[in-house]
């Protein structure tokens, strides 16, 4: 139900069919819709995963983030969230939160033998926007600590006599440990 109908329901029955009243409510309906859209945009910009272009620009200016040419709105939202979360005490939980804010998520961070281990437990292959994640991790990790990455790839044992032909047709070459598709 739009605003005009809501207002008409509040009026006496006699005025609901009045031409003057209906004509008067048209610009009011337009103004209320514009106001509603503005309120929705402002309230969405309180959440990192709902930031629009204006919200991203505002946070990027506030946090001193330089935007890359090929970054999508999702990449920008992730970098804003990780930068925002990085303004706290540095520990393994902070690194995990930064990785969790990354758009592809599904990353487990651990500290093993004096190094930071970043293990990708979600999709197979090298994830999209890996550079964005590494930049965010690099900004919050102590400079003297090295990190290493563990990717999840399909192995022959994962598919041989396990997957059907239909399932195999859905798998791309970049999900295997031996290389990328098309190159």
RODO-846555 format. One record per residue (C-alpha): residue number from 1; residue in one letter; x, y, z. Coordinates in steps of 0.2 Angstrom, whole numbers, always signed. Layout:
# residues N
(atom NUM; "a"; (X; Y; Z))
...
# end
This chain:
# residues 183
(atom 1; "x"; (+0; +0; +0))
(atom 2; "x"; (+7; +17; -5))
(atom 3; "x"; (+6; +33; +6))
(atom 4; "x"; (-8; +40; -3))
(atom 5; "x"; (-19; +25; +0))
(atom 6; "x"; (-14; +25; +18))
(atom 7; "x"; (-19; +43; +20))
(atom 8; "x"; (-35; +40; +11))
(atom 9; "x"; (-39; +26; +23))
(atom 10; "x"; (-37; +38; +38))
(atom 11; "x"; (-49; +51; +30))
(atom 12; "x"; (-68; +50; +32))
(atom 13; "x"; (-77; +40; +18))
(atom 14; "x"; (-84; +56; +10))
(atom 15; "x"; (-67; +63; +6))
(atom 16; "x"; (-59; +47; -1))
(atom 17; "x"; (-67; +50; -18))
(atom 18; "x"; (-66; +69; -18))
(atom 19; "x"; (-56; +74; -34))
(atom 20; "x"; (-48; +89; -25))
(atom 21; "x"; (-42; +78; -10))
(atom 22; "x"; (-34; +65; -22))
(atom 23; "x"; (-26; +78; -32))
(atom 24; "x"; (-18; +86; -17))
(atom 25; "x"; (-12; +69; -10))
(atom 26; "x"; (-2; +66; -26))
(atom 27; "x"; (+13; +78; -23))
(atom 28; "x"; (+12; +73; -4))
(atom 29; "x"; (+14; +55; -9))
(atom 30; "x"; (+29; +59; -20))
(atom 31; "x"; (+37; +69; -6))
(atom 32; "x"; (+34; +55; +7))
(atom 33; "x"; (+41; +42; -5))
(atom 34; "x"; (+57; +53; -7))
(atom 35; "x"; (+59; +55; +11))
(atom 36; "x"; (+56; +36; +14))
(atom 37; "x"; (+70; +32; +1))
(atom 38; "x"; (+82; +44; +10))
(atom 39; "x"; (+79; +37; +27))
(atom 40; "x"; (+82; +19; +20))
(atom 41; "x"; (+98; +24; +12))
(atom 42; "x"; (+104; +32; +28))
(atom 43; "x"; (+99; +18; +39))
(atom 44; "x"; (+107; +5; +27))
(atom 45; "x"; (+124; +15; +29))
(atom 46; "x"; (+125; +10; +47))
(atom 47; "x"; (+129; -8; +41))
(atom 48; "x"; (+145; -12; +32))
(atom 49; "x"; (+137; -25; +21))
(atom 50; "x"; (+123; -13; +15))
(atom 51; "x"; (+134; +3; +11))
(atom 52; "x"; (+130; +12; -5))
(atom 53; "x"; (+141; +22; -15))
(atom 54; "x"; (+140; +37; -4))
(atom 55; "x"; (+142; +28; +12))
(atom 56; "x"; (+158; +19; +5))
(atom 57; "x"; (+165; +36; -1))
(atom 58; "x"; (+161; +43; +17))
(atom 59; "x"; (+170; +29; +26))
(atom 60; "x"; (+184; +28; +14))
(atom 61; "x"; (+188; +47; +17))
(atom 62; "x"; (+186; +44; +36))
(atom 63; "x"; (+197; +29; +37))
(atom 64; "x"; (+210; +35; +24))
(atom 65; "x"; (+207; +21; +12))
(atom 66; "x"; (+213; +22; -6))
(atom 67; "x"; (+201; +14; -18))
(atom 68; "x"; (+208; +3; -32))
(atom 69; "x"; (+201; +4; -50))
(atom 70; "x"; (+194; -13; -51))
(atom 71; "x"; (+186; -14; -34))
(atom 72; "x"; (+167; -18; -34))
(atom 73; "x"; (+156; -11; -20))
(atom 74; "x"; (+157; -28; -11))
(atom 75; "x"; (+176; -26; -11))
(atom 76; "x"; (+175; -9; -5))
(atom 77; "x"; (+163; -14; +9))
(atom 78; "x"; (+175; -28; +15))
(atom 79; "x"; (+190; -16; +15))
(atom 80; "x"; (+180; -3; +25))
(atom 81; "x"; (+174; -16; +38))
(atom 82; "x"; (+192; -24; +40))
(atom 83; "x"; (+199; -6; +42))
(atom 84; "x"; (+186; -2; +55))
(atom 85; "x"; (+189; -18; +65))
(atom 86; "x"; (+208; -16; +64))
(atom 87; "x"; (+207; +0; +75))
(atom 88; "x"; (+209; -11; +91))
(atom 89; "x"; (+221; -22; +100))
(atom 90; "x"; (+231; -34; +88))
(atom 91; "x"; (+229; -52; +92))
(atom 92; "x"; (+223; -68; +83))
(atom 93; "x"; (+205; -64; +86))
(atom 94; "x"; (+207; -47; +77))
(atom 95; "x"; (+215; -56; +62))
(atom 96; "x"; (+201; -68; +62))
(atom 97; "x"; (+188; -54; +62))
(atom 98; "x"; (+197; -45; +48))
(atom 99; "x"; (+196; -61; +38))
(atom 100; "x"; (+178; -64; +42))
(atom 101; "x"; (+174; -47; +36))
(atom 102; "x"; (+181; -52; +19))
(atom 103; "x"; (+167; -54; +6))
(atom 104; "x"; (+172; -73; +3))
(atom 105; "x"; (+174; -77; +21))
(atom 106; "x"; (+176; -95; +26))
(atom 107; "x"; (+194; -92; +32))
(atom 108; "x"; (+202; -99; +48))
(atom 109; "x"; (+217; -89; +55))
(atom 110; "x"; (+229; -98; +67))
(atom 111; "x"; (+246; -94; +75))
(atom 112; "x"; (+258; -109; +71))
(atom 113; "x"; (+277; -110; +74))
(atom 114; "x"; (+279; -91; +75))
(atom 115; "x"; (+269; -88; +59))
(atom 116; "x"; (+251; -83; +55))
(atom 117; "x"; (+242; -97; +46))
(atom 118; "x"; (+228; -91; +34))
(atom 119; "x"; (+218; -107; +29))
(atom 120; "x"; (+204; -105; +16))
(atom 121; "x"; (+191; -118; +20))
(atom 122; "x"; (+177; -112; +9))
(atom 123; "x"; (+177; -114; -10))
(atom 124; "x"; (+190; -123; -20))
(atom 125; "x"; (+205; -114; -28))
(atom 126; "x"; (+212; -97; -26))
(atom 127; "x"; (+198; -85; -20))
(atom 128; "x"; (+193; -69; -29))
(atom 129; "x"; (+200; -53; -22))
(atom 130; "x"; (+214; -62; -13))
(atom 131; "x"; (+225; -46; -14))
(atom 132; "x"; (+211; -36; -5))
(atom 133; "x"; (+212; -49; +10))
(atom 134; "x"; (+231; -49; +10))
(atom 135; "x"; (+231; -30; +10))
(atom 136; "x"; (+219; -29; +25))
(atom 137; "x"; (+229; -43; +35))
(atom 138; "x"; (+245; -34; +31))
(atom 139; "x"; (+238; -18; +38))
(atom 140; "x"; (+234; -26; +55))
(atom 141; "x"; (+247; -39; +58))
(atom 142; "x"; (+263; -36; +67))
(atom 143; "x"; (+276; -32; +54))
(atom 144; "x"; (+289; -45; +61))
(atom 145; "x"; (+277; -59; +59))
(atom 146; "x"; (+276; -69; +42))
(atom 147; "x"; (+261; -77; +36))
(atom 148; "x"; (+257; -92; +25))
(atom 149; "x"; (+242; -97; +15))
(atom 150; "x"; (+233; -114; +13))
(atom 151; "x"; (+221; -116; -1))
(atom 152; "x"; (+209; -129; -4))
(atom 153; "x"; (+210; -138; -20))
(atom 154; "x"; (+201; -153; -27))
(atom 155; "x"; (+212; -169; -28))
(atom 156; "x"; (+209; -185; -38))
(atom 157; "x"; (+204; -194; -23))
(atom 158; "x"; (+190; -181; -20))
(atom 159; "x"; (+182; -185; -37))
(atom 160; "x"; (+186; -202; -43))
(atom 161; "x"; (+172; -214; -40))
(atom 162; "x"; (+164; -200; -28))
(atom 163; "x"; (+156; -188; -40))
(atom 164; "x"; (+144; -191; -54))
(atom 165; "x"; (+146; -185; -72))
(atom 166; "x"; (+134; -171; -69))
(atom 167; "x"; (+143; -165; -54))
(atom 168; "x"; (+160; -166; -64))
(atom 169; "x"; (+153; -155; -77))
(atom 170; "x"; (+150; -141; -64))
(atom 171; "x"; (+169; -141; -59))
(atom 172; "x"; (+180; -128; -66))
(atom 173; "x"; (+199; -132; -69))
(atom 174; "x"; (+204; -118; -57))
(atom 175; "x"; (+197; -129; -43))
(atom 176; "x"; (+211; -141; -45))
(atom 177; "x"; (+229; -140; -38))
(atom 178; "x"; (+237; -140; -56))
(atom 179; "x"; (+232; -123; -63))
(atom 180; "x"; (+220; -111; -69))
(atom 181; "x"; (+207; -112; -82))
(atom 182; "x"; (+210; -104; -99))
(atom 183; "x"; (+229; -101; -97))
# end
